[in-house]
């Protein structure tokens, strides 16, 4: 049966989702809200806020959507899945209560403690002075996290106790992250390489995706401020198979069971960020959707029909679907506006996209068409160039070769994405 699909979101992740959905022979028509210049080439964009539940419900009814796929976390936190389900619309994405696993780090910590999922020790605080008193009792500098959603920027990995106290003031007094920083977690600082463990689940069946790794810091050598993601690769050659299976069993599957037992069955993509420490894998945080830019590296490896998978998840029938993945490696390099994640200028023409190799994907994020029909920059993270090859080294070389063909004023990108993709943990 052909399906009308409404996709919510506007980033590079949503362009990648639209690109993969458009390959399905079962897709009747795709609408994206609000979408971007990339999704506009694959369907119809509708200018509305994905967190406006009334507008989303009205649009789903207007286009007779058979399935709504939610890309970012904000609409899920607002309860878009609940609202659409109440209207009888099938949704790929968790309910508001279930999305709390990402939207409240304190809830996630409590769930992990109950389920026996390994993570860093942490305490939550609603009062900044109490948080700072606790910091002064610590022997080592902690990590300070805004409890709510902060677009990937609400975490401060502190080098000193003074820096930790300043991070508390920035989040709770200065409200650098808005309402997300009204409560903070003071968390034990862990060390080790990180990986992302995505999985499709309908609350009962779990279908694991390949592992991937993103690069959060703005500058080479993991220097500079945290960003929404500067690049990604899959798979991490350094991740031991036994550790990978341990993560799948003792983190992802255990979390799905715990949520179902708590009356919050999960339907969508569950994605724990993992740090592989000397004590074993431990959860950094949970996410209630595809990562961005991880989706851009994972979806090109998917051999099965994404639309069929999403439909099965939405209807609780994932056990009936085979999910197959390619064995190739993928590397994605993000190009940003100069100054990102700080202040940056936009509106500059993007040149060179026609020079990109066939088979190399360019997923647009902060890009739009201007009055002259030119593709111009429109955000911090502008696009992600993704290449595939037999090895990460080959994919990396191909990705950078194509990045160098693309130009816009102020363009910035890291030059070391996936440089250690196959390096053993002992050598990192």
C-alpha positions in Angstrom: 0.0 0.0 0.0 1.3 3.5 -0.9 1.6 5.9 1.9 1.4 9.7 2.3 4.1 10.7 4.7 4.6 13.9 6.8 8.1 14.5 8.0 8.7 16.9 10.8 12.0 18.9 11.1 14.3 21.1 9.1 17.9 19.9 9.6 20.4 17.7 7.8 18.9 14.7 9.6 15.6 15.4 8.0 17.1 15.8 4.5 18.8 12.4 5.0 15.5 10.9 6.2 13.6 12.4 3.2 16.3 11.1 0.8 15.9 7.6 2.1 12.1 7.7 2.2 12.1 8.9 -1.4 13.7 5.6 -2.4 10.7 3.6 -1.2 8.4 2.3 -3.9 5.6 2.6 -1.3 5.9 6.4 -0.9 2.9 8.2 -2.5 3.9 11.7 -1.5 6.2 13.3 1.1 5.5 16.6 2.9 8.2 18.2 5.2 7.4 20.7 7.9 9.1 23.0 7.8 11.8 21.2 5.8 14.7 22.9 4.1 16.2 23.3 0.6 17.1 19.6 0.5 13.7 18.2 1.4 12.1 20.6 -1.0 13.7 18.7 -3.9 12.2 15.4 -2.7 8.6 16.5 -1.8 6.7 19.5 -0.7 7.7 21.8 2.2 5.1 23.4 4.4 6.1 26.4 6.5 5.0 25.7 10.0 6.7 25.1 13.4 6.9 21.4 14.2 6.2 22.2 17.9 2.8 23.9 17.0 0.7 20.8 17.7 -2.5 22.3 16.4 -0.9 23.2 13.1 0.8 19.8 12.8 -2.5 18.0 13.5 -4.4 20.2 11.0 -1.7 19.6 8.3 -1.7 15.8 8.9 -5.5 15.8 8.3 -5.2 18.1 5.3 -2.7 16.0 3.5 -4.3 12.7 4.7 -1.0 11.6 6.2 -0.8 7.8 6.7 2.3 8.2 8.8 4.1 11.1 10.5 7.8 10.7 11.1 9.3 13.0 13.7 12.9 14.0 13.2 14.0 16.4 16.1 13.4 16.1 19.8 11.6 19.4 20.5 8.2 18.3 18.9 8.4 15.0 20.8 9.0 16.8 24.0 6.0 19.0 23.2 3.8 15.9 22.8 3.3 15.8 19.1 3.1 12.0 19.0 0.4 12.1 21.7 -1.6 14.7 19.8 -1.4 12.9 16.5 -2.3 9.5 18.1 -5.4 11.1 19.6 -6.4 12.1 16.1 -5.9 8.6 14.8 -2.7 9.3 12.9 0.2 6.7 13.0 3.4 8.2 14.4 7.1 7.2 14.2 8.4 8.7 17.4 7.8 8.3 21.2 5.2 9.9 23.3 5.9 12.9 25.5 6.3 10.7 28.6 8.6 8.3 26.9 10.7 11.1 25.3 11.5 12.2 28.8 14.4 9.8 28.6 16.1 12.6 26.6 14.1 15.7 27.8 15.0 15.2 31.4 18.5 13.9 32.3 17.3 13.5 35.9 14.5 11.1 34.7 17.0 9.2 32.6 19.4 8.8 35.5 16.6 7.5 37.7 15.5 5.0 35.0 19.1 3.8 34.6 19.5 3.3 38.3 16.3 1.3 38.5 17.3 -0.8 35.4 20.9 -1.4 36.4 22.3 0.5 33.4 25.9 1.7 33.9 26.3 5.5 33.9 28.2 8.2 35.6 27.2 9.1 39.2 25.2 12.3 39.3 23.1 14.5 41.5 20.4 16.9 40.4 19.9 20.5 41.8 17.2 23.1 41.5 19.1 25.6 43.6 22.4 27.1 42.3 23.9 27.7 45.7 23.2 24.0 46.7 24.8 22.9 43.5 27.9 25.0 44.2 28.1 23.7 47.8 28.1 20.2 46.5 30.8 21.0 43.9 33.1 22.2 46.7 32.9 18.8 48.3 34.2 17.0 45.2 37.8 15.8 44.8 37.7 16.2 41.0 36.1 18.5 38.5 32.7 17.3 37.3 30.5 17.6 34.2 27.7 20.2 34.6 24.6 19.4 32.5 21.4 21.4 31.9 18.6 19.0 32.7 16.4 19.9 29.8 16.9 20.2 26.0 19.6 22.5 25.0 20.3 21.6 21.3 23.4 19.6 22.3 25.0 22.6 23.9 24.0 22.4 27.5 27.0 20.3 28.7 30.2 21.7 30.3 33.1 19.3 30.8 34.9 21.2 33.5 38.6 21.4 34.0 38.4 22.8 37.6 35.9 23.2 40.4 35.9 26.9 39.8 34.9 26.3 36.2 32.1 24.0 37.4 30.7 26.7 39.7 30.8 29.1 36.8 28.9 26.6 34.6 26.2 26.4 37.3 25.8 30.2 37.3 25.8 30.3 33.5 23.0 27.7 33.3 20.9 28.6 36.4 21.4 32.3 36.9 22.3 33.6 33.5 19.9 31.1 31.8 22.3 30.6 28.9 20.2 27.5 27.9 16.8 29.0 28.7 14.4 26.9 30.7 16.6 23.8 30.1 19.0 25.1 32.7 16.5 25.6 35.5 17.8 22.3 36.9 21.3 21.0 36.5 23.0 17.7 37.0 26.5 17.6 38.6 28.0 14.5 37.1 31.1 12.4 37.6 33.5 13.1 34.7 34.2 9.9 32.7 37.0 9.3 30.2 37.2 7.2 27.1 36.2 7.2 23.4 32.5 7.7 22.7 30.1 6.0 20.3 26.4 6.3 19.4 24.2 3.1 19.6 21.1 3.7 17.6 18.2 1.2 17.4 14.7 0.9 16.0 12.1 -0.3 18.5 8.4 -0.6 18.9 8.6 -1.2 22.6 9.0 -4.9 22.3 11.3 -5.7 19.4 14.7 -4.0 19.1 16.5 -3.8 15.8 20.0 -2.5 16.3 21.7 -0.2 13.8 25.5 -0.1 13.1 27.5 2.0 15.6 28.6 5.5 14.7 30.7 8.3 16.2 30.2 12.0 15.9 32.6 14.9 16.6 31.1 17.5 18.8 33.9 20.1 19.3 34.2 22.9 16.8 37.9 22.7 16.1 40.5 20.1 15.1 41.9 17.9 17.9 38.5 18.1 19.8 39.2 21.7 20.8 36.8 24.6 21.0 33.2 24.7 22.1 30.6 22.0 21.8 28.4 22.1 18.7 25.5 20.2 17.3 28.1 18.0 15.5 31.0 18.7 13.1 31.2 15.3 11.5 30.5 11.6 11.8 31.7 8.1 10.8 30.4 4.6 10.8 31.4 2.0 11.9 34.0 2.6 14.6 36.8 0.1 13.8 38.1 0.5 17.4 34.9 -0.8 19.0 35.3 -4.4 20.1 32.5 -6.8 19.0 32.0 -8.1 22.5 31.7 -4.6 23.9 29.2 -3.7 21.1 27.0 -6.7 22.0 27.2 -5.7 25.7 26.0 -2.2 24.9 23.1 -3.6 22.8 22.0 -6.0 25.6 22.8 -4.2 28.8 22.0 -0.6 27.7 19.5 -0.3 24.7 17.5 -3.5 25.2 17.4 -3.1 29.0 16.2 0.5 28.6 13.4 -0.5 26.3 12.2 -3.1 28.7 12.4 -0.7 31.6 10.4 1.9 29.8 7.7 -0.6 28.9 7.6 -1.9 32.5 7.1 1.8 33.6 4.1 2.1 31.3 6.0 4.1 28.7 6.4 1.8 25.7 8.9 3.3 23.3 8.2 3.5 19.5 10.8 5.2 17.3 14.6 5.5 17.4 16.3 5.1 20.8 19.9 6.3 20.8 22.2 6.1 23.8 25.5 7.9 23.7 28.1 5.6 25.2 31.5 6.2 26.6 33.8 3.2 26.6 35.7 3.6 29.9 38.3 1.4 31.6 35.4 0.1 33.7 33.4 -0.8 30.6 30.7 1.0 28.5 28.7 3.6 30.4 25.9 5.8 29.2 26.6 9.5 28.7 23.0 10.3 27.8 19.9 8.9 26.0 18.3 10.5 22.9 14.8 9.9 21.7 15.5 10.3 17.9 18.1 9.9 15.2 21.3 11.7 15.9 22.3 14.6 13.7 24.8 14.1 12.1 24.7 10.4 12.8 21.7 9.8 10.6 23.6 11.1 7.7 26.2 8.4 8.1 23.7 5.6 9.0 21.0 6.0 6.4 23.3 5.5 3.4 24.2 2.1 4.9 20.6 1.0 5.3 19.6 -1.6 2.6 16.0 -2.1 3.8 13.0 0.1 3.0 13.0 2.9 5.7 9.3 3.6 5.1 8.4 0.0 5.8 10.5 0.0 9.0 8.9 3.3 10.2 5.4 2.0 9.5 6.1 -1.3 11.3 7.4 0.6 14.4 4.4 2.9 14.5 2.0 -0.1 14.4 4.0 -2.3 16.8 4.9 -4.8 14.1 8.7 -4.4 13.9 9.3 -8.2 14.5 7.8 -8.8 11.0 10.5 -6.7 9.3 14.0 -7.6 8.3 16.4 -4.7 8.7 19.6 -5.1 6.7 22.7 -2.9 6.6 25.6 -2.6 4.2 29.2 -3.4 5.2 30.7 -0.3 3.8 32.1 2.6 5.9 30.7 6.1 5.7 32.2 9.4 6.7 30.4 12.7 6.9 32.1 16.1 7.1 29.9 19.1 8.2 30.6 22.5 6.7 29.5 25.4 8.9 29.2 29.2 8.7 32.2 31.0 10.1 31.9 31.6 13.8 29.5 28.7 14.5 28.5 27.8 17.2 28.8 31.5 18.1 27.5 34.4 16.1 27.7 34.0 12.4 26.5 35.6 9.2 24.4 33.9 6.6 22.9 34.6 3.1 26.1 33.6 1.2 25.8 31.7 -2.1 26.8 28.0 -1.9 28.9 27.0 -4.9 30.3 23.7 -6.2 27.5 21.3 -5.4 27.3 20.3 -9.1 31.0 19.3 -8.9 30.4 16.6 -6.3 31.0 13.0 -7.3 28.1 10.7 -8.1 27.4 8.6 -5.1 28.6 11.2 -2.6 25.6 12.7 -0.7 25.3 16.3 0.3 22.7 16.6 3.0 21.6 20.2 3.5 20.7 21.8 6.8 21.2 25.6 7.1 20.5 26.3 3.5 17.6 28.0 1.6 16.8 29.4 -1.8 17.0 33.2 -2.1 14.8 35.5 -4.2 17.0 34.7 -7.2 16.7 31.0 -6.8 20.3 30.6 -5.5 21.1 28.2 -2.8 22.5 30.3 0.1 23.6 29.7 3.7 20.8 30.0 6.3 22.2 28.7 9.6 25.2 27.5 11.5 25.6 24.0 10.3 25.1 24.4 6.5 25.6 21.0 5.0 27.2 17.6 5.5 29.2 15.8 2.8 28.9 12.0 3.1 31.0 9.5 1.3 31.0 5.7 1.3 33.9 3.2 0.7 35.2 -0.2 1.7 37.2 1.4 4.6 36.9 4.4 6.8 40.2 5.8 5.4 39.0 5.6 1.8 35.6 7.1 2.7 37.4 9.9 4.6 39.6 10.7 1.7 36.7 10.8 -0.7 34.6 13.0 1.6 37.3 15.6 2.0 38.1 15.5 -1.7 34.4 16.6 -2.3 34.3 19.0 0.6 37.1 21.0 -1.1 34.9 21.4 -4.2 32.2 23.3 -2.2 32.6 26.9 -1.2 30.8 29.7 0.5 32.0 32.8 2.3 33.3 32.0 5.8 33.0 28.2 5.3 34.6 26.2 8.1 35.1 22.5 8.6 37.3 20.3 10.7 40.1 18.5 8.9 40.3 15.5 11.3 36.9 13.8 11.0 37.3 10.0 11.3 41.1 10.3 11.5 41.1 7.8 14.3 38.2 5.7 13.1 40.2 2.4 13.0 42.7 3.2 15.7 42.7 0.8 18.7 41.4 2.3 22.0 44.8 1.6 23.6 46.4 4.0 21.0 44.0 6.8 21.4 
